[in-house]
Amino acid sequence: MNGTVLAIVGLYLVATLAIGWYGYVRTGATPAEYFLAGGTLGRVVFPLTMFATLMSAFIFLGSAGWGYQHGMGWFALLGVEAVAGIPLALIGLRVWRVGRDRGVLTPTELIGAAYDSDAVKLAVLVAQFVWAVPYLAIQAMGGGLLFESITGGAITFTQGAVLLTVVTGIYLTLGGLRSVAWSDVLQGVAVVVLLGGAIGYLFPALEPAAATAELASETDLLTPAGELGFFTPGVWLSFLLMNAMAIVAYPQMFQRFLAAEDERAFRSLLVWWPVMVVVAALVPVFLGVWGAATMPGLEDPDAILPALLSAHAPPWIFGVVMGGALAAMMSTADSLVLTLSSIVSRDLYRAHLNPDASSGRETWVGRLTAVVLLGFGLAIALVQQGTIIDLAVYFIQGNALLLPAFLGALYWRRASAWGALASVCCGQAYFVAAEFGPAPSFAFLPFVPALAVACGALAVGSLLSGQSKTTALVAANRS
């Protein structure tokens, strides 16, 4: 066990807890304060918290693992994330305006208000929860892998997963979004700077020119289809659509829109998003591909980045980069849990179980829900099967299929509650049937035909119902 590495990672954990306590002192008792930081995320904090929310174990460890396993095809597919700042800013601005005008705090509250339908709200709520808990699990999985790697097994996978979950739970329940956003500033800067530094140290050791020549002559890792032939044309199109759409539909990203201070925050997001994503999302793929030449035969592809750093970088570099990986996992877990807990406390507890609940009680229900959700994610992590990205893909596809209903509320005057309900239910049902049952996927990932079903159901259901519940919402967004 390397003391330097543990000291650096431990220092990061202590700093995160300190931020959580400071956020607790500064955060008011109202749900808007706890869940949206009072709508005060400005031009610096807003783009950093959006970026840190995206940077998960999926990006940090999973992308390197898929680069190692499948090759450069994954690099090309992740490249679409670099331009995702455009739909994020444009759609996010519309969502922010609606939230400001209507006082909504959650994605499900917004869509329920848009269609004037509790049924639509509950359908979206159920779908978001079904796909979110496995995504929470991959953050705990990443923490377990990280601590097991940096300690040479002295801290086991289980102990590492528990430690990450406990620290995340403490600072999240203390300060809500204010703590999360401030820690995201630390985490976002850490991820970009440390990954950039890591490639500087690893570049000479990996001998990329020689590694590339070796991979080109002996493997298919540099071909579009990849070593295992996974990236067929249909799968390529599936991932391109999925990555472009899901990033807007993630519940934690959607709620961040509502926390922006003003329109300038969205303009800042447009400027900084491509820079941050190119460094943090694409660098790990290169390292994973080159690692296949220098460290072939790893049993767990997700372990390639820690293995490379352990073998080729000084202990302090290994420590700070693993601190960055820890930052990525915690920033995603805390954001997703905060959003889901706000949905439970506001859209279930206050809306249906206790309409007379005080703001303080609503906030505490959210805090307790956060603890329960983290526990569920940890439990799944401890019994999981498959790689980090295998689990992440379920979350991405399931959430992306909700986007037609949200876009209908924001952009289409004739979208109705019946159409939105049909879109959510039919799209999700077809996806499950294609992923786990007999429904055909037509050489694509199940997401693509399910998306066609979701869009068709929205159109047909809305036109046949003859009623629109979104006219006022669309009109408000045109102001």
C-alpha positions as CSV (number, residue, x, y, z in Angstrom):
1,M,0.0,0.0,0.0
2,N,1.5,3.4,-1.0
3,G,1.1,6.0,1.8
4,T,1.5,8.9,-0.6
5,V,-1.4,7.8,-2.8
6,L,-3.7,7.1,0.2
7,A,-2.7,10.5,1.8
8,I,-3.7,12.4,-1.4
9,V,-7.0,10.5,-1.8
10,G,-7.7,10.9,1.9
11,L,-7.0,14.7,1.7
12,Y,-9.5,14.9,-1.2
13,L,-12.2,13.1,0.9
14,V,-11.6,15.4,3.8
15,A,-11.9,18.5,1.6
16,T,-15.2,17.2,0.2
17,L,-16.6,16.7,3.7
18,A,-15.5,20.2,4.6
19,I,-17.4,21.6,1.6
20,G,-20.4,19.6,2.7
21,W,-20.3,21.2,6.1
22,Y,-19.9,24.7,4.7
23,G,-22.8,24.1,2.4
24,Y,-24.9,22.9,5.4
25,V,-24.2,26.2,7.2
26,R,-25.1,28.3,4.2
27,T,-28.2,26.4,3.0
28,G,-31.6,27.4,4.1
29,A,-34.4,25.0,5.1
30,T,-36.6,25.4,2.0
31,P,-36.7,22.8,-0.8
32,A,-35.6,25.4,-3.3
33,E,-32.5,26.1,-1.3
34,Y,-31.7,22.5,-0.7
35,F,-32.4,21.0,-4.1
36,L,-31.6,24.0,-6.4
37,A,-29.2,26.1,-4.2
38,G,-31.7,28.9,-4.5
39,G,-31.2,29.2,-8.2
40,T,-27.7,30.9,-7.7
41,L,-25.4,28.8,-10.0
42,G,-23.7,31.4,-12.1
43,R,-21.3,31.6,-15.1
44,V,-18.4,29.8,-13.4
45,V,-20.2,27.3,-11.1
46,F,-23.0,26.3,-13.6
47,P,-20.8,24.9,-16.5
48,L,-18.5,23.2,-14.0
49,T,-21.3,21.5,-12.1
50,M,-22.9,20.4,-15.4
51,F,-19.6,19.0,-16.5
52,A,-18.8,17.3,-13.2
53,T,-22.3,15.7,-13.2
54,L,-21.6,14.0,-16.5
55,M,-18.1,12.8,-15.5
56,S,-18.9,9.5,-13.9
57,A,-17.1,6.2,-13.4
58,F,-18.6,5.4,-16.9
59,I,-16.5,8.2,-18.4
60,F,-13.4,7.9,-16.3
61,L,-12.8,4.2,-15.9
62,G,-15.4,2.7,-18.3
63,S,-14.2,4.7,-21.3
64,A,-10.7,3.6,-20.8
65,G,-12.0,0.0,-20.3
66,W,-13.9,0.1,-23.5
67,G,-11.0,1.6,-25.4
68,Y,-8.9,-1.3,-24.1
69,Q,-11.6,-3.9,-25.0
70,H,-13.1,-2.5,-28.2
71,G,-10.7,0.1,-29.6
72,M,-10.9,3.5,-31.2
73,G,-14.4,3.1,-32.4
74,W,-15.5,4.2,-28.9
75,F,-13.4,7.4,-29.3
76,A,-15.4,8.4,-32.3
77,L,-18.7,7.7,-30.6
78,L,-17.8,9.7,-27.5
79,G,-16.8,12.6,-29.7
80,V,-20.5,13.6,-30.1
81,E,-20.5,14.6,-26.4
82,A,-18.2,17.5,-27.3
83,V,-20.9,19.2,-29.3
84,A,-23.7,18.3,-26.9
85,G,-23.2,21.6,-25.2
86,I,-25.4,23.1,-28.0
87,P,-28.6,21.2,-27.2
88,L,-27.8,21.4,-23.5
89,A,-27.7,25.2,-23.6
90,L,-30.7,25.6,-26.0
91,I,-33.1,23.1,-24.4
92,G,-31.8,24.0,-20.9
93,L,-32.6,27.6,-21.4
94,R,-36.2,26.8,-22.2
95,V,-36.5,24.5,-19.2
96,W,-35.0,27.3,-17.0
97,R,-37.6,29.8,-18.2
98,V,-40.4,27.4,-17.5
99,G,-39.0,26.6,-14.0
100,R,-38.7,30.3,-13.3
101,D,-42.2,31.1,-14.4
102,R,-43.9,28.1,-12.7
103,G,-41.7,27.5,-9.7
104,V,-41.0,23.9,-10.4
105,L,-38.1,22.1,-8.8
106,T,-37.9,18.7,-10.5
107,P,-38.1,17.2,-14.0
108,T,-41.2,15.2,-13.1
109,E,-42.9,18.3,-11.6
110,L,-42.2,20.2,-14.9
111,I,-43.6,17.5,-17.2
112,G,-46.6,16.9,-14.9
113,A,-47.4,20.7,-15.0
114,A,-46.8,20.9,-18.8
115,Y,-49.4,18.2,-19.6
116,D,-51.6,18.9,-16.5
117,S,-51.4,15.1,-15.8
118,D,-50.4,13.2,-12.7
119,A,-50.3,10.0,-14.8
120,V,-47.6,11.4,-17.1
121,K,-45.6,12.6,-14.1
122,L,-45.8,9.2,-12.3
123,A,-44.9,7.3,-15.5
124,V,-41.8,9.4,-16.0
125,L,-41.0,9.1,-12.3
126,V,-41.1,5.3,-12.4
127,A,-39.0,5.1,-15.5
128,Q,-36.3,7.4,-14.1
129,F,-36.0,5.4,-10.9
130,V,-35.9,2.1,-12.7
131,W,-32.9,3.1,-14.8
132,A,-31.2,5.4,-12.2
133,V,-30.5,2.8,-9.4
134,P,-28.1,0.7,-11.6
135,Y,-26.3,3.9,-12.6
136,L,-25.8,4.7,-8.9
137,A,-24.3,1.2,-8.6
138,I,-21.6,1.9,-11.1
139,Q,-20.3,4.8,-9.1
140,A,-19.9,2.5,-6.1
141,M,-18.4,-0.1,-8.4
142,G,-15.9,2.5,-9.6
143,G,-15.0,3.4,-6.0
144,G,-14.5,-0.2,-5.1
145,L,-12.2,-0.8,-8.1
146,L,-10.3,2.4,-7.4
147,F,-9.5,1.7,-3.7
148,E,-8.7,-2.0,-4.4
149,S,-6.3,-0.9,-7.1
150,I,-4.5,1.9,-5.2
151,T,-4.0,-0.2,-2.1
152,G,-3.0,-3.4,-3.8
153,G,-6.1,-5.1,-2.3
154,A,-5.5,-3.9,1.3
155,I,-8.8,-2.1,0.9
156,T,-11.2,-4.6,-0.7
157,F,-13.7,-3.8,-3.5
158,T,-16.5,-4.0,-0.9
159,Q,-14.8,-1.7,1.6
160,G,-13.9,0.8,-1.1
161,A,-17.5,0.9,-2.5
162,V,-18.8,1.4,1.1
163,L,-16.4,4.2,1.8
164,L,-17.3,6.1,-1.4
165,T,-21.0,5.7,-0.6
166,V,-20.7,6.9,3.0
167,V,-18.6,10.0,2.1
168,T,-21.0,10.9,-0.7
169,G,-24.0,10.5,1.6
170,I,-22.6,12.7,4.3
171,Y,-21.8,15.8,2.3
172,L,-24.9,15.4,0.1
173,T,-27.3,15.1,3.0
174,L,-25.6,18.0,4.8
175,G,-25.7,20.8,2.2
176,G,-27.8,19.7,-0.8
177,L,-27.1,21.2,-4.2
178,R,-25.0,24.1,-2.7
179,S,-22.5,21.5,-1.3
180,V,-22.8,19.4,-4.5
181,A,-22.2,22.4,-6.8
182,W,-19.2,23.7,-4.8
183,S,-17.7,20.3,-4.7
184,D,-18.3,20.0,-8.4
185,V,-16.1,23.1,-9.0
186,L,-13.3,21.2,-7.2
187,Q,-14.1,18.0,-9.0
188,G,-14.6,19.5,-12.5
189,V,-11.3,21.3,-12.3
190,A,-9.6,18.2,-10.9
191,V,-10.8,15.9,-13.6
192,V,-9.7,18.2,-16.5
193,V,-6.3,19.2,-15.0
194,L,-5.4,15.8,-13.7
195,L,-6.3,13.8,-16.8
196,G,-4.3,16.3,-18.9
197,G,-1.4,15.8,-16.6
198,A,-1.7,12.0,-16.7
199,I,-1.4,11.8,-20.4
200,G,1.7,14.0,-20.2
201,Y,3.3,11.5,-17.8
202,L,2.1,8.3,-19.6
203,F,2.7,9.4,-23.2
204,P,6.5,8.6,-23.2
205,A,6.1,5.3,-21.3
206,L,3.3,4.0,-23.6
207,E,5.3,4.8,-26.7
208,P,2.2,5.6,-28.7
209,A,3.8,5.4,-32.1
210,A,5.1,1.9,-31.5
211,A,1.9,0.8,-29.7
212,T,-0.2,2.1,-32.6
213,A,1.9,0.2,-35.2
214,E,1.7,-3.0,-33.1
215,L,-2.1,-2.7,-32.6
216,A,-2.6,-2.0,-36.3
217,S,-0.7,-5.1,-37.4
218,E,-1.8,-7.6,-34.7
219,T,-5.3,-6.5,-33.7
220,D,-8.5,-4.8,-34.9
221,L,-8.6,-2.2,-32.1
222,L,-7.9,0.6,-34.6
223,T,-10.7,-0.4,-37.0
224,P,-14.2,1.1,-36.8
225,A,-15.8,-2.2,-35.8
226,G,-13.2,-2.8,-33.1
227,E,-11.4,-6.0,-31.8
228,L,-14.7,-7.8,-31.1
229,G,-16.6,-6.6,-34.1
230,F,-19.0,-4.9,-31.7
231,F,-19.4,-1.6,-33.5
232,T,-21.4,-2.6,-36.5
233,P,-23.1,0.3,-38.6
234,G,-26.3,-0.3,-36.7
235,V,-24.6,-0.1,-33.3
236,W,-22.7,3.0,-34.4
237,L,-25.9,4.8,-35.3
238,S,-27.5,3.6,-32.0
239,F,-24.8,5.1,-29.9
240,L,-24.7,8.3,-31.8
241,L,-28.4,8.9,-31.3
242,M,-28.2,7.7,-27.7
243,N,-25.3,9.8,-26.6
244,A,-26.7,12.9,-28.3
245,M,-30.2,12.5,-26.7
246,A,-29.5,11.0,-23.3
247,I,-27.2,13.8,-22.1
248,V,-30.2,16.2,-22.2
249,A,-32.6,13.7,-20.6
250,Y,-30.5,12.6,-17.6
251,P,-32.7,13.6,-14.6
252,Q,-29.7,15.2,-12.8
253,M,-28.7,17.3,-15.8
254,F,-32.3,18.3,-16.3
255,Q,-32.7,19.6,-12.8
256,R,-29.4,21.5,-13.1
257,F,-31.1,23.6,-15.7
258,L,-33.5,24.8,-13.1
259,A,-30.7,25.9,-10.8
260,A,-29.0,28.4,-13.1
261,E,-28.8,32.0,-12.0
262,D,-29.6,33.6,-15.3
263,E,-29.3,33.2,-19.1
264,R,-25.6,34.1,-19.1
265,A,-24.9,30.8,-17.3
266,F,-26.1,29.0,-20.4
267,R,-23.9,31.1,-22.7
268,S,-20.9,30.2,-20.5
269,L,-21.9,26.5,-20.8
270,L,-21.7,26.8,-24.6
271,V,-18.1,28.1,-24.4
272,W,-16.6,25.8,-21.9
273,W,-18.3,22.5,-22.5
274,P,-16.4,21.3,-25.6
275,V,-13.0,22.0,-24.0
276,M,-13.8,20.1,-20.8
277,V,-15.4,17.1,-22.6
278,V,-12.5,16.7,-25.1
279,V,-10.0,16.4,-22.3
280,A,-12.0,14.3,-19.8
281,A,-14.1,12.0,-22.0
282,L,-11.7,11.3,-24.9
283,V,-8.3,11.1,-23.2
284,P,-9.2,7.9,-21.3
285,V,-10.1,6.1,-24.6
286,F,-6.6,6.8,-26.0
287,L,-5.0,5.6,-22.8
288,G,-7.1,2.4,-22.9
289,V,-6.2,1.6,-26.5
290,W,-2.5,2.2,-26.0
291,G,-2.7,0.2,-22.8
292,A,-3.9,-2.8,-24.8
293,A,-0.4,-2.9,-26.4
294,T,1.6,-2.5,-23.2
295,M,-0.6,-4.5,-20.7
296,P,-2.5,-7.1,-22.7
297,G,-4.7,-9.7,-21.0
298,L,-6.2,-7.8,-18.1
299,E,-9.1,-9.8,-16.6
300,D,-11.0,-6.5,-15.8
301,P,-10.8,-3.9,-18.7
302,D,-12.1,-1.2,-16.3
303,A,-8.8,-1.5,-14.3
304,I,-6.6,-0.4,-17.2
305,L,-6.2,3.2,-16.2
306,P,-5.2,2.6,-12.6
307,A,-2.9,-0.2,-13.8
308,L,-1.1,2.1,-16.3
309,L,-0.7,4.8,-13.7
310,S,0.5,2.4,-11.0
311,A,3.1,1.0,-13.5
312,H,4.4,4.1,-15.1
313,A,3.7,7.2,-13.0
314,P,5.2,8.4,-9.7
315,P,3.1,7.7,-6.6
316,W,2.0,11.3,-6.2
317,I,0.7,11.5,-9.8
318,F,-1.1,8.2,-9.3
319,G,-2.7,9.6,-6.2
320,V,-3.9,12.9,-7.7
321,V,-5.3,11.2,-10.8
322,M,-7.1,8.6,-8.7
323,G,-8.4,11.5,-6.7
324,G,-9.8,12.9,-10.0
325,A,-11.4,9.5,-10.7
326,L,-12.9,9.6,-7.2
327,A,-14.2,13.1,-8.0
328,A,-15.9,11.9,-11.1
329,M,-17.7,9.1,-9.3
330,M,-18.9,11.2,-6.4
331,S,-20.0,14.1,-8.5
332,T,-22.3,11.9,-10.6
333,A,-23.7,9.9,-7.6
334,D,-24.4,13.0,-5.5
335,S,-26.2,14.8,-8.4
336,L,-28.4,11.8,-9.4
337,V,-29.3,11.1,-5.8
338,L,-30.2,14.7,-5.1
339,T,-32.5,14.8,-8.1
340,L,-34.2,11.5,-7.3
341,S,-34.7,12.5,-3.6
342,S,-36.2,15.8,-4.7
343,I,-38.7,13.9,-6.9
344,V,-39.7,11.6,-4.0
345,S,-40.1,14.4,-1.5
346,R,-41.9,16.8,-3.8
347,D,-43.7,14.7,-6.4
348,L,-44.7,11.8,-4.2
349,Y,-44.6,12.8,-0.5
350,R,-45.9,16.4,-0.7
351,A,-48.1,16.0,-3.8
352,H,-49.8,12.8,-2.8
353,L,-49.0,11.7,0.8
354,N,-48.8,14.8,2.9
355,P,-49.9,18.0,1.0
356,D,-49.8,20.0,4.2
357,A,-46.1,19.2,4.9
358,S,-43.9,22.0,5.9
359,S,-40.9,23.0,3.7
360,G,-38.6,21.7,6.4
361,R,-40.3,18.3,6.6
362,E,-40.2,18.1,2.8
363,T,-36.5,18.8,2.8
364,W,-35.8,16.1,5.5
365,V,-37.8,13.6,3.5
366,G,-35.4,14.3,0.6
367,R,-32.4,13.8,2.9
368,L,-33.7,10.4,4.1
369,T,-34.5,9.4,0.6
370,A,-31.0,10.2,-0.5
371,V,-29.6,7.8,2.1
372,V,-31.9,5.0,1.0
373,L,-31.1,5.4,-2.7
374,L,-27.3,5.3,-2.0
375,G,-27.9,2.1,0.0
376,F,-29.8,0.6,-3.0
377,G,-27.0,1.5,-5.4
378,L,-24.3,0.1,-3.0
379,A,-26.3,-3.2,-2.7
380,I,-26.4,-3.6,-6.5
381,A,-22.7,-2.8,-6.8
382,L,-21.8,-5.6,-4.4
383,V,-23.7,-8.2,-6.5
384,Q,-23.2,-6.8,-9.9
385,Q,-22.2,-8.7,-13.1
386,G,-20.5,-7.1,-16.1
387,T,-18.4,-4.0,-16.7
388,I,-19.2,-0.5,-15.8
389,I,-20.4,0.5,-19.2
390,D,-22.6,-2.5,-19.6
391,L,-24.7,-1.1,-16.7
392,A,-24.4,2.5,-17.8
393,V,-25.8,1.7,-21.3
394,Y,-29.1,0.6,-19.7
395,F,-29.4,4.0,-17.8
396,I,-28.5,6.0,-21.0
397,Q,-31.0,4.2,-23.2
398,G,-33.9,4.2,-20.7
399,N,-33.5,7.9,-20.0
400,A,-33.1,8.9,-23.7
401,L,-36.4,7.3,-24.4
402,L,-38.1,9.9,-22.2
403,L,-36.9,12.8,-24.3
404,P,-39.7,12.8,-26.9
405,A,-42.3,13.5,-24.1
406,F,-40.2,16.3,-22.7
407,L,-39.6,17.9,-26.1
408,G,-43.2,17.6,-26.9
409,A,-44.0,19.7,-23.8
410,L,-41.4,22.3,-24.7
411,Y,-41.8,22.6,-28.5
412,W,-45.1,21.1,-29.9
413,R,-48.4,22.9,-29.3
414,R,-50.4,19.8,-30.1
415,A,-48.6,17.4,-27.7
416,S,-51.2,16.1,-25.2
417,A,-51.1,14.1,-22.0
418,W,-52.4,11.0,-23.7
419,G,-49.6,11.3,-26.3
420,A,-47.0,11.8,-23.7
421,L,-48.2,8.9,-21.6
422,A,-48.3,6.6,-24.6
423,S,-44.8,7.7,-25.6
424,V,-43.3,6.9,-22.2
425,C,-45.1,3.6,-21.7
426,C,-44.8,2.3,-25.2
427,G,-41.2,3.3,-25.6
428,Q,-40.1,1.8,-22.3
429,A,-42.1,-1.4,-22.9
430,Y,-40.6,-1.9,-26.4
431,F,-37.1,-1.3,-25.0
432,V,-37.5,-3.9,-22.3
433,A,-39.1,-6.4,-24.7
434,A,-36.2,-5.9,-27.2
435,E,-33.4,-5.9,-24.6
436,F,-34.7,-8.9,-22.5
437,G,-37.3,-10.5,-24.6
438,P,-38.3,-11.5,-28.2
439,A,-39.0,-8.0,-29.7
440,P,-36.7,-7.3,-32.7
441,S,-34.0,-4.6,-32.6
442,F,-33.3,-4.7,-36.4
443,A,-29.5,-4.8,-36.1
444,F,-29.5,-1.7,-33.8
445,L,-29.3,-1.4,-30.1
446,P,-32.9,-1.8,-28.7
447,F,-32.9,2.0,-28.1
448,V,-33.4,2.8,-31.8
449,P,-36.6,0.9,-32.5
450,A,-37.9,1.9,-29.0
451,L,-37.2,5.5,-29.9
452,A,-39.2,5.2,-33.1
453,V,-42.1,3.7,-31.0
454,A,-41.9,6.5,-28.4
455,C,-42.0,9.2,-31.1
456,G,-44.8,7.5,-33.0
457,A,-46.8,7.0,-29.9
458,L,-46.4,10.7,-28.9
459,A,-47.6,11.8,-32.4
460,V,-50.5,9.3,-32.7
461,G,-51.7,9.7,-29.1
462,S,-51.6,13.5,-29.3
463,L,-53.4,13.7,-32.6
464,L,-56.1,11.2,-31.8
465,S,-56.8,12.7,-28.4
466,G,-57.6,16.0,-29.9
467,Q,-56.6,17.8,-26.7
468,S,-53.4,19.8,-26.0
469,K,-52.2,20.6,-22.5
470,T,-49.0,22.3,-23.6
471,T,-50.1,25.3,-25.5
472,A,-49.4,27.8,-22.7
473,L,-46.0,26.2,-22.0
474,V,-44.9,26.4,-25.6
475,A,-46.1,30.0,-25.8
476,A,-44.2,30.9,-22.7
477,N,-41.0,29.4,-24.1
478,R,-41.3,31.6,-27.2
479,S,-41.0,34.8,-25.1
